[in-house]
Amino acid sequence: METRLCWTEQGIEHSAPWRNEARQKPPAAVLAQHEIGADALLKLAHANTAVLWRGDFHNAKQVLAAVKKRLHKTPAKKADTLSPAELFHRYRMQQAQQSRLINMLAVAIAPGLQLELPRAPEVAAALFDVYGEENHEPFLLPLNQLLGFIGAHEWHKKGVFIPALNGSIHVPFGVFSPLRGEYLDLLENAPLSPAWRRAFDIGTGSGVLAAMLARRGLGEIVATDNHPRALACAHANFERFGITEKIRLVETDLFPEGKADLIVCNPPWLPATPTSAIEAALYDPGSAMLKGFLAGVREHLNESGEAWLILSDLAEHLELRSAQELAQWMDQAGLYVKERLAVRARHKKANHAEDVLAPFRSRETTYLYRLQIK
């Protein structure tokens, strides 16, 4: 989301685009400051005024940390009478409100993707990962997002080691990273028929599932996604592993043309509305992708083949979707479950005492449904 903002600095009128990866309304006003305290910044943020930081970079980070600390100290309302779904939606709303306030501390990015502040780090490479451009007019960017871009860039360079590939998947900002390994274990251990030759990976993202299928011996794989950033990421990963001749990338919603012996899909696990581009890999409004995948399998699956749906049951624990609804959607699509492979959640949030959703995450199980046509 990009809107042009205007402000006055030393008697001179300025304007610049406001860039924000989150789906938030832009500030109503901008105030340039070399120094400001966390309490004063929060007061301005509540008034929908952004602070454009002009002072020392490390001081800005300290102020941002102080703002987050104050927001996280805000006492939570009693949740005794809330259902799991109500608790989840209130948690999401609180997260969105806090994010909007945190994003009111901004910095100016100069041409060449430079950050011209005392003690500022080199940020051009991290910003190029996100925007893919160097020559542009100056723009304003929330400091918290810039720090996120820097962290994502370091992960992009380092990569995430995938044992099944004996190598790392490299993921830039905006593409879902395969940090949770349990769902990859399910794919690695699911039985492949020696008769299968062609596979589809629906919503490939980083390309990790398609790469694993290629390493397991599938001769022809078509990987689809509707986000150019994800397709570029997947292509780069396929090149690193030397498997580009086995995998064809197609930009489309859900299915490519034709049929396959195996169709794999790991859709977003929670039916909720994403608040940023990166959250599109986590939240699926109205379970649209999940329903679309199930509804399209019969048309694209060979009779002797299988469709592998990889899905967590966290939505069921949160009462956002019931097991009966999922079973009904499968039945309506003319599919039945041949086998269901399962693995318990191992990620840190599953046992994070301060996370209000921890009681539900601790019971989470991820499944691989082996689906066949009735």
C-alpha positions as CSV (number, residue, x, y, z in Angstrom):
1,M,0.0,0.0,0.0
2,E,1.5,3.3,-1.1
3,T,0.2,6.9,-0.4
4,R,2.1,10.2,-0.8
5,L,2.4,12.1,2.5
6,C,3.4,15.8,3.1
7,W,5.2,17.4,6.0
8,T,7.1,20.5,6.9
9,E,10.8,20.4,8.0
10,Q,12.8,23.5,8.8
11,G,10.2,25.6,7.0
12,I,10.4,23.6,3.8
13,E,7.5,21.6,2.4
14,H,8.3,17.9,1.6
15,S,6.4,15.0,0.2
16,A,7.2,11.3,-0.4
17,P,5.4,8.0,-0.9
18,W,4.5,6.1,2.3
19,R,5.3,2.4,1.8
20,N,3.8,-0.2,4.1
21,E,3.7,-3.9,3.6
22,A,0.8,-4.2,6.1
23,R,-2.7,-3.4,5.0
24,Q,-3.0,-0.4,7.2
25,K,-4.4,3.1,6.6
26,P,-1.5,5.6,6.1
27,P,-0.9,8.3,8.8
28,A,-2.8,11.5,8.6
29,A,0.3,13.6,9.3
30,V,4.1,13.3,9.6
31,L,6.3,15.0,12.1
32,A,10.1,15.0,11.6
33,Q,12.1,14.5,14.8
34,H,15.8,13.9,15.8
35,E,14.8,12.6,19.2
36,I,11.5,11.6,20.9
37,G,10.5,9.4,23.8
38,A,8.4,6.3,23.6
39,D,5.5,7.9,25.5
40,A,5.4,11.0,23.2
41,L,5.7,8.8,20.1
42,L,2.8,6.6,21.3
43,K,0.7,9.7,21.9
44,L,1.3,10.9,18.4
45,A,0.7,7.4,17.0
46,H,-2.7,7.3,18.7
47,A,-3.5,10.6,17.0
48,N,-2.6,9.0,13.6
49,T,0.6,11.0,13.3
50,A,3.8,9.3,12.1
51,V,7.3,10.4,13.4
52,L,9.9,10.6,10.7
53,W,13.2,9.8,12.5
54,R,16.1,12.1,11.7
55,G,18.5,11.2,14.5
56,D,20.9,8.3,15.4
57,F,19.8,4.9,14.0
58,H,20.5,2.9,17.2
59,N,18.6,5.5,19.3
60,A,15.6,4.9,17.0
61,K,15.9,1.2,17.6
62,Q,15.9,1.8,21.4
63,V,12.8,4.0,21.1
64,L,11.0,1.3,19.0
65,A,11.9,-1.4,21.6
66,A,10.5,0.8,24.4
67,V,7.3,1.4,22.4
68,K,6.8,-2.4,21.9
69,K,7.5,-3.0,25.6
70,R,4.8,-0.5,26.6
71,L,2.3,-2.1,24.2
72,H,3.0,-5.6,25.4
73,K,2.6,-4.5,29.0
74,T,-1.0,-3.5,28.3
75,P,-3.1,-5.8,30.5
76,A,-5.3,-8.2,28.5
77,K,-9.0,-8.2,29.0
78,K,-10.4,-11.3,30.7
79,A,-11.1,-14.0,28.3
80,D,-13.1,-16.4,30.5
81,T,-16.3,-15.9,28.6
82,L,-14.8,-16.0,25.1
83,S,-15.0,-18.9,22.8
84,P,-11.8,-20.0,21.1
85,A,-12.8,-18.3,17.9
86,E,-13.7,-15.1,19.7
87,L,-10.3,-15.3,21.5
88,F,-8.5,-15.8,18.2
89,H,-10.2,-12.8,16.5
90,R,-9.6,-10.6,19.5
91,Y,-6.0,-11.6,19.5
92,R,-5.7,-10.8,15.8
93,M,-7.4,-7.4,16.3
94,Q,-5.0,-6.5,19.2
95,Q,-2.0,-7.6,17.1
96,A,-3.2,-5.4,14.2
97,Q,-3.8,-2.4,16.5
98,Q,-0.3,-2.7,18.1
99,S,1.2,-3.1,14.6
100,R,-0.4,0.1,13.4
101,L,1.0,2.0,16.4
102,I,4.5,0.5,16.0
103,N,4.6,1.3,12.3
104,M,4.2,5.1,13.1
105,L,7.9,5.4,13.7
106,A,9.4,5.8,10.2
107,V,12.6,6.5,8.3
108,A,13.3,8.0,4.9
109,I,14.9,5.8,2.3
110,A,17.0,7.8,-0.2
111,P,17.7,7.1,-3.9
112,G,19.8,4.0,-4.3
113,L,18.0,2.4,-1.3
114,Q,20.2,4.2,1.2
115,L,19.4,5.1,4.8
116,E,21.1,8.4,5.5
117,L,21.1,8.3,9.4
118,P,24.1,8.4,11.8
119,R,25.3,4.8,12.5
120,A,22.8,3.3,10.0
121,P,23.6,-0.1,8.5
122,E,23.8,-0.8,4.8
123,V,20.2,-1.6,3.8
124,A,20.2,-1.5,0.0
125,A,20.5,-5.3,-0.4
126,A,17.7,-6.0,2.0
127,L,15.4,-3.4,0.4
128,F,16.3,-4.7,-3.1
129,D,15.1,-8.1,-1.9
130,V,11.7,-6.6,-1.2
131,Y,11.2,-4.0,-4.0
132,G,13.5,-5.2,-6.7
133,E,14.5,-1.7,-7.7
134,E,17.3,0.8,-6.9
135,N,16.4,4.0,-8.8
136,H,13.4,5.7,-7.3
137,E,12.4,8.9,-5.5
138,P,12.8,8.9,-1.7
139,F,10.1,7.2,0.3
140,L,9.0,6.7,3.9
141,L,9.1,3.3,5.5
142,P,8.1,2.1,9.1
143,L,11.4,1.4,10.9
144,N,9.9,-1.9,12.3
145,Q,9.4,-3.1,8.8
146,L,12.9,-2.1,7.7
147,L,14.3,-4.2,10.6
148,G,12.1,-7.1,9.5
149,F,13.5,-6.7,5.9
150,I,17.0,-6.8,7.2
151,G,16.3,-9.9,9.2
152,A,14.6,-11.6,6.3
153,H,17.6,-10.7,4.0
154,E,19.9,-12.5,6.4
155,W,17.7,-15.5,6.4
156,H,17.6,-15.3,2.6
157,K,21.4,-15.4,2.4
158,K,21.7,-18.2,5.1
159,G,18.8,-20.3,3.9
160,V,16.8,-23.0,5.8
161,F,18.5,-26.4,5.8
162,I,16.2,-29.1,4.6
163,P,17.5,-32.6,5.6
164,A,15.5,-34.3,2.8
165,L,17.2,-32.2,0.2
166,N,20.6,-32.2,2.0
167,G,20.7,-28.5,1.3
168,S,19.1,-25.2,2.0
169,I,16.0,-23.4,0.7
170,H,16.6,-19.7,0.4
171,V,13.5,-17.5,0.9
172,P,13.3,-13.7,0.5
173,F,10.8,-11.5,2.3
174,G,7.3,-12.0,1.2
175,V,7.6,-15.8,0.6
176,F,6.6,-18.3,3.2
177,S,9.7,-20.0,4.8
178,P,9.7,-23.7,5.5
179,L,10.9,-23.2,9.1
180,R,8.4,-25.7,10.5
181,G,9.8,-29.0,9.4
182,E,7.1,-31.4,10.6
183,Y,5.0,-30.9,7.4
184,L,8.0,-31.7,5.3
185,D,8.5,-34.9,7.2
186,L,5.0,-35.9,6.2
187,L,5.7,-35.4,2.5
188,E,9.1,-37.2,2.8
189,N,7.5,-40.3,4.4
190,A,4.3,-40.5,2.3
191,P,4.4,-43.6,0.0
192,L,5.0,-42.9,-3.7
193,S,3.7,-45.3,-6.4
194,P,6.4,-46.4,-8.8
195,A,3.9,-45.9,-11.6
196,W,3.5,-42.2,-11.0
197,R,5.3,-40.0,-13.5
198,R,3.7,-36.5,-13.3
199,A,3.0,-34.3,-10.3
200,F,1.5,-30.9,-9.6
201,D,2.6,-28.7,-6.6
202,I,-0.3,-26.3,-6.1
203,G,0.8,-23.0,-4.5
204,T,4.5,-23.8,-4.5
205,G,5.8,-20.8,-2.6
206,S,9.5,-21.4,-2.0
207,G,9.4,-24.5,-4.1
208,V,10.4,-26.8,-1.3
209,L,7.7,-29.4,-1.9
210,A,8.3,-29.6,-5.6
211,A,12.1,-29.9,-4.9
212,M,11.4,-32.8,-2.5
213,L,9.2,-34.6,-5.1
214,A,11.9,-34.2,-7.7
215,R,14.5,-35.7,-5.3
216,R,12.1,-38.6,-4.6
217,G,12.1,-39.5,-8.3
218,L,9.1,-37.8,-9.9
219,G,10.1,-37.3,-13.5
220,E,7.8,-34.3,-14.4
221,I,6.6,-31.7,-12.0
222,V,4.5,-28.6,-12.6
223,A,4.7,-26.1,-9.8
224,T,2.1,-23.3,-9.7
225,D,1.7,-20.0,-7.8
226,N,-0.1,-16.7,-8.5
227,H,2.6,-14.5,-6.9
228,P,5.6,-13.4,-9.1
229,R,7.8,-13.1,-6.0
230,A,7.2,-16.7,-5.0
231,L,7.8,-18.0,-8.6
232,A,11.1,-16.1,-8.7
233,C,12.1,-17.6,-5.4
234,A,11.1,-21.1,-6.4
235,H,13.0,-20.8,-9.7
236,A,16.2,-19.7,-7.9
237,N,15.9,-22.6,-5.5
238,F,15.4,-25.1,-8.3
239,E,18.6,-23.7,-10.0
240,R,20.6,-24.2,-6.8
241,F,19.6,-27.8,-6.6
242,G,20.1,-28.4,-10.4
243,I,16.5,-29.6,-10.9
244,T,15.1,-27.0,-13.3
245,E,14.7,-29.5,-16.1
246,K,12.4,-31.6,-13.9
247,I,10.1,-28.7,-12.8
248,R,8.0,-26.3,-14.9
249,L,6.7,-23.2,-13.1
250,V,3.3,-21.8,-14.1
251,E,1.8,-18.5,-12.9
252,T,-1.9,-19.3,-12.2
253,D,-4.5,-19.7,-9.5
254,L,-4.4,-23.3,-8.3
255,F,-4.2,-25.8,-11.1
256,P,-2.3,-25.9,-14.4
257,E,-3.8,-27.5,-17.5
258,G,-3.9,-31.2,-17.8
259,K,-3.8,-34.1,-15.3
260,A,-1.2,-35.6,-13.0
261,D,-0.7,-38.8,-11.0
262,L,0.0,-36.9,-7.8
263,I,-1.3,-33.5,-6.8
264,V,0.2,-31.9,-3.6
265,C,-1.1,-28.8,-1.8
266,N,-0.1,-27.1,1.4
267,P,-2.7,-24.3,1.6
268,P,-2.9,-21.6,4.3
269,W,-4.0,-23.4,7.5
270,L,-6.3,-20.8,9.1
271,P,-9.5,-19.3,7.6
272,A,-8.9,-15.6,8.3
273,T,-8.1,-12.4,6.4
274,P,-4.4,-11.6,6.0
275,T,-3.3,-8.2,7.0
276,S,-0.1,-8.2,4.9
277,A,1.3,-9.9,1.9
278,I,3.4,-12.4,3.9
279,E,0.3,-13.4,5.9
280,A,-1.3,-14.7,2.7
281,A,0.6,-17.9,3.3
282,L,-0.9,-18.3,6.7
283,Y,-4.5,-17.1,6.3
284,D,-7.1,-18.2,3.8
285,P,-10.3,-16.1,3.9
286,G,-13.3,-18.3,3.9
287,S,-11.0,-21.3,3.3
288,A,-11.2,-20.3,-0.4
289,M,-8.0,-21.9,-1.5
290,L,-8.7,-25.1,0.5
291,K,-12.2,-25.4,-1.0
292,G,-10.9,-24.6,-4.5
293,F,-8.2,-27.2,-4.3
294,L,-10.6,-29.9,-3.2
295,A,-13.2,-29.0,-5.8
296,G,-10.6,-29.1,-8.6
297,V,-8.9,-32.4,-7.9
298,R,-11.3,-34.7,-9.8
299,E,-10.7,-32.7,-13.0
300,H,-6.9,-32.8,-12.8
301,L,-6.1,-36.1,-11.1
302,N,-5.6,-39.4,-13.0
303,E,-7.9,-42.2,-11.8
304,S,-5.0,-44.2,-10.2
305,G,-3.4,-41.2,-8.6
306,E,-3.6,-39.4,-5.3
307,A,-4.0,-35.8,-4.0
308,W,-2.0,-35.0,-0.9
309,L,-3.5,-32.3,1.2
310,I,-1.2,-31.0,4.0
311,L,-3.2,-29.3,6.7
312,S,-3.0,-28.4,10.4
313,D,-5.9,-28.9,12.7
314,L,-5.3,-25.7,14.5
315,A,-8.3,-24.2,12.9
316,E,-10.4,-26.9,14.5
317,H,-9.0,-26.3,18.0
318,L,-9.8,-22.6,17.5
319,E,-13.3,-23.5,16.3
320,L,-12.7,-21.7,13.0
321,R,-13.5,-24.8,11.1
322,S,-14.8,-28.2,12.2
323,A,-13.5,-31.7,11.2
324,Q,-17.0,-32.4,9.9
325,E,-16.8,-29.4,7.5
326,L,-13.5,-30.6,6.1
327,A,-14.9,-34.1,5.6
328,Q,-18.0,-32.7,4.0
329,W,-15.9,-30.6,1.5
330,M,-13.9,-33.7,0.6
331,D,-17.1,-35.7,0.1
332,Q,-18.7,-33.0,-2.0
333,A,-15.6,-32.9,-4.2
334,G,-16.0,-36.7,-4.8
335,L,-12.9,-37.6,-2.8
336,Y,-12.2,-40.0,0.0
337,V,-9.4,-40.3,2.5
338,K,-7.3,-43.4,1.7
339,E,-4.9,-42.7,4.7
340,R,-4.1,-39.8,7.0
341,L,-0.5,-39.4,8.2
342,A,0.0,-37.2,11.3
343,V,2.7,-35.4,13.2
344,R,2.5,-33.2,16.3
345,A,3.6,-29.6,16.3
346,R,7.2,-29.0,17.3
347,H,7.5,-25.2,16.8
348,K,8.3,-22.8,19.7
349,K,4.9,-21.2,19.9
350,A,3.3,-24.6,20.8
351,N,4.7,-24.2,24.3
352,H,5.1,-20.4,24.7
353,A,3.4,-19.6,28.0
354,E,2.9,-15.9,27.1
355,D,1.1,-16.7,23.9
356,V,-2.7,-16.5,24.5
357,L,-3.2,-19.2,21.8
358,A,-0.6,-21.6,23.3
359,P,-3.4,-23.9,24.8
360,F,-4.6,-24.5,21.3
361,R,-1.2,-24.6,19.6
362,S,-0.1,-27.2,22.1
363,R,-2.7,-29.6,20.8
364,E,-2.0,-28.9,17.1
365,T,-1.4,-31.8,14.8
366,T,-0.5,-31.5,11.1
367,Y,-1.9,-34.1,8.7
368,L,-1.2,-35.3,5.2
369,Y,-4.5,-36.6,3.7
370,R,-4.0,-39.1,0.9
371,L,-7.1,-38.4,-1.2
372,Q,-8.4,-40.5,-4.0
373,I,-11.3,-40.2,-6.4
374,K,-14.4,-42.1,-5.3
